[in-house]
C-alpha cells in the first residue's frame, strides 16, 4: 500500500508496464496518471476528501481475495486484464457467516513444499469461511437468502465500491489495477450496520 505522495514515483517506476499494452489499456494508464496527479494538487475527490491511500495491484489468475468488507469508499480502476467481483450489500450481514480463526503463515519445508503453521500466540481473527462461487448451503443455509451481485471490471473501466459492502475478487492472469481508498463517514449508515451486526450476533444467522 502506498500513500498519495508516492504516486508520481509509482508512475515513473512502472511506466514500462505500458509497453505492449492494448490501446485501450494505454489510454487507461494515461487516465490514471492524470487521476494520480489530483492527489498532489490538493483537489478534493469523494465527499470533498483526498484518498487515504493509492494501491497498486499486479496479480495472476490463481490469486483470489476471499470475501471481506472495508471501512473505505473505494474507486477501483483496471488498467489491463479484468477483475471479477462478487458483491453483497451490508444489509445481507445476517446471511453471511463470520467465524474466529487462528492466524497462520506458510513455511517452506526442506523439500521445497509449503506447510501451514498456526501462530499460536496470536489472538484469533474474524474471517468469512464461505466461497460465494461454491457456497456450502448445508453448512451455511442462511446464505441462500443473500442477494449477490456479479460484476466484471475490464481494462479502462472503474468500479465504485461503497464502504461496508462485502466483496470477493478474482482476476485474469497478469491483471494490473489501481484503487483509491477514501475513509468512510461514520454516520447513520455506519450506525445502522452496527445495529444489524449486533442483532445478528445476538440471535444468530437467520
C-alpha positions as CSV (number, residue, x, y, z in Angstrom):
1,X,0.0,0.0,0.0
2,X,1.3,3.4,-0.9
3,X,0.4,7.0,0.1
4,X,-0.7,9.6,-2.4
5,X,2.6,11.4,-2.4
6,X,4.3,8.4,-3.9
7,X,2.0,8.2,-6.9
8,X,4.4,10.2,-9.2
9,X,7.2,7.8,-8.4
10,X,4.9,4.9,-9.0
11,X,4.1,6.2,-12.5
12,X,7.7,6.6,-13.3
13,X,8.9,3.2,-11.9
14,X,6.1,1.3,-13.6
15,X,6.0,3.2,-16.8
16,X,7.5,0.2,-18.6
17,X,4.1,-1.6,-17.9
18,X,2.5,0.5,-20.7
19,X,4.8,-1.1,-23.3
20,X,3.0,-3.7,-25.3
21,X,-0.5,-3.0,-23.8
22,X,-3.5,-2.7,-26.0
23,X,-4.6,0.9,-27.0
24,X,-7.5,0.9,-24.5
25,X,-5.1,-0.1,-21.7
26,X,-2.7,2.6,-22.7
27,X,-5.5,5.1,-22.6
28,X,-6.4,3.8,-19.1
29,X,-2.8,4.1,-17.9
30,X,-2.7,7.8,-19.1
31,X,-6.0,8.5,-17.4
32,X,-4.8,7.0,-14.2
33,X,-1.7,9.1,-14.3
34,X,-3.9,12.2,-14.6
35,X,-6.1,11.0,-11.7
36,X,-3.0,10.3,-9.6
37,X,-1.9,14.0,-10.1
38,X,-5.1,15.0,-8.3
39,X,-3.6,13.5,-5.1
40,X,-0.8,16.0,-5.4
41,X,-2.6,19.3,-6.1
42,X,-5.0,19.2,-3.2
43,X,-8.1,18.9,-5.2
44,X,-10.8,17.0,-3.1
45,X,-12.4,13.9,-4.6
46,X,-15.2,11.8,-2.9
47,X,-17.2,13.8,-0.3
48,X,-14.6,16.5,-0.5
49,X,-11.7,14.2,0.6
50,X,-8.4,13.2,-0.7
51,X,-7.7,9.5,-0.8
52,X,-6.2,7.9,2.3
53,X,-4.2,5.6,0.1
54,X,-3.5,4.7,-3.5
55,X,-2.8,0.9,-4.0
56,X,-1.2,-0.8,-7.0
57,X,-2.3,-4.3,-7.7
58,X,-0.5,-6.8,-10.0
59,X,-1.5,-10.5,-9.8
60,X,-2.1,-13.8,-11.6
61,X,-5.3,-15.8,-12.2
62,X,-4.7,-18.0,-9.2
63,X,-4.7,-15.1,-6.7
64,X,-8.2,-14.8,-5.1
65,X,-9.3,-12.4,-2.4
66,X,-11.7,-14.1,0.0
67,X,-14.9,-12.3,1.0
68,X,-14.5,-9.3,3.3
69,X,-15.5,-5.7,3.8
70,X,-13.6,-2.5,4.1
71,X,-14.2,0.8,6.0
72,X,-13.3,2.7,2.9
73,X,-15.1,4.2,-0.1
74,X,-13.3,2.5,-3.0
75,X,-12.6,3.6,-6.6
76,X,-11.2,0.5,-8.3
77,X,-9.6,1.1,-11.7
78,X,-8.4,-1.7,-14.0
79,X,-5.5,-0.9,-16.3
80,X,-5.0,-4.3,-18.0
81,X,-6.9,-7.5,-17.9
82,X,-10.1,-7.8,-15.8
83,X,-11.4,-8.2,-12.3
84,X,-14.4,-10.4,-11.3
85,X,-16.3,-9.1,-8.2
86,X,-19.0,-10.8,-6.2
87,X,-20.7,-8.0,-4.2
88,X,-23.1,-8.2,-1.3
89,X,-24.7,-5.2,0.5
90,X,-24.3,-4.6,4.2
91,X,-27.9,-5.5,4.7
92,X,-27.0,-9.1,3.9
93,X,-24.9,-9.3,7.0
94,X,-27.4,-11.7,8.8
95,X,-26.8,-14.2,5.9
96,X,-23.0,-14.0,5.9
97,X,-21.1,-16.2,8.4
98,X,-18.3,-14.8,10.5
99,X,-16.1,-17.2,12.5
100,X,-12.9,-16.8,14.5
101,X,-9.8,-18.5,13.2
102,X,-6.2,-18.8,14.4
103,X,-3.8,-16.8,12.2
104,X,-1.3,-18.9,10.3
105,X,1.6,-18.4,7.9
106,X,3.1,-20.5,5.1
107,X,6.5,-22.1,5.9
108,X,8.7,-23.7,3.3
109,X,10.0,-27.2,4.2
110,X,13.3,-28.7,3.3
111,X,11.8,-30.5,0.3
112,X,10.6,-27.1,-1.1
113,X,6.9,-27.7,-0.3
114,X,4.9,-25.4,2.0
115,X,3.1,-26.1,5.2
116,X,0.6,-24.0,7.1
117,X,1.8,-23.2,10.6
118,X,-0.6,-21.7,13.2
119,X,0.5,-18.5,15.0
120,X,-0.4,-20.0,18.4
121,X,0.5,-16.8,20.4
122,X,-1.7,-14.6,18.3
123,X,-5.4,-13.9,19.1
124,X,-8.0,-15.3,16.7
125,X,-9.3,-13.1,14.0
126,X,-12.7,-12.9,12.3
127,X,-13.0,-14.4,8.8
128,X,-15.7,-15.4,6.4
129,X,-15.3,-19.1,5.6
130,X,-17.6,-19.1,2.6
131,X,-16.8,-19.3,-1.1
132,X,-19.6,-17.3,-2.8
133,X,-18.8,-19.1,-6.1
134,X,-19.4,-22.5,-4.5
135,X,-21.4,-21.9,-1.3
136,X,-21.9,-24.8,1.0
137,X,-25.6,-24.5,1.8
138,X,-25.6,-27.4,4.1
139,X,-23.1,-25.7,6.4
140,X,-24.4,-22.1,5.7
141,X,-28.1,-22.4,4.9
142,X,-28.8,-18.8,5.6
143,X,-26.6,-17.8,2.6
144,X,-29.5,-18.9,0.4
145,X,-31.1,-15.6,1.3
146,X,-28.2,-13.4,0.2
147,X,-28.5,-11.4,-2.9
148,X,-25.1,-11.4,-4.6
149,X,-24.2,-9.2,-7.5
150,X,-21.6,-10.3,-10.0
151,X,-19.6,-7.6,-11.7
152,X,-16.8,-7.7,-14.3
153,X,-14.5,-4.7,-14.5
154,X,-12.4,-4.6,-17.7
155,X,-9.4,-2.5,-18.7
156,X,-10.3,1.2,-18.9
157,X,-13.3,0.7,-16.5
158,X,-13.8,1.8,-12.9
159,X,-15.9,0.4,-10.1
160,X,-17.2,2.4,-7.2
161,X,-17.3,0.0,-4.3
162,X,-19.1,1.6,-1.3
163,X,-17.8,1.1,2.2
164,X,-19.0,-1.9,4.2
165,X,-20.1,-3.8,1.1
166,X,-18.8,-7.4,1.2
167,X,-16.8,-8.4,-1.8
168,X,-14.9,-11.4,-3.2
169,X,-12.4,-10.7,-6.0
170,X,-10.8,-12.8,-8.8
171,X,-8.7,-11.6,-11.8
172,X,-7.3,-12.6,-15.1
173,X,-3.6,-13.5,-15.4
174,X,-1.3,-10.5,-15.2
175,X,-4.1,-8.2,-14.3
176,X,-3.0,-4.6,-13.4
177,X,-5.2,-2.3,-11.3
178,X,-5.0,0.8,-9.1
179,X,-7.5,1.7,-6.5
180,X,-8.1,4.8,-4.3
181,X,-9.3,4.4,-0.7
182,X,-11.2,7.2,1.0
183,X,-12.1,7.0,4.7
184,X,-15.8,6.4,5.2
185,X,-18.1,8.7,7.0
186,X,-19.1,7.2,10.4
187,X,-22.6,8.5,10.1
188,X,-26.1,6.9,10.2
189,X,-25.1,4.3,7.6
190,X,-22.4,3.0,9.9
191,X,-24.7,3.1,12.9
192,X,-27.3,1.1,11.0
193,X,-24.7,-1.5,10.1
194,X,-23.5,-1.8,13.7
195,X,-27.1,-2.4,14.7
196,X,-27.6,-5.1,12.1
197,X,-24.3,-6.8,13.1
198,X,-25.2,-6.6,16.9
199,X,-28.6,-8.2,16.2
200,X,-27.0,-10.9,14.1
201,X,-24.5,-11.7,16.8
202,X,-27.3,-11.8,19.4
203,X,-29.8,-14.0,17.6
204,X,-27.5,-15.8,15.1
205,X,-28.0,-16.2,11.4
206,X,-31.5,-16.1,10.0
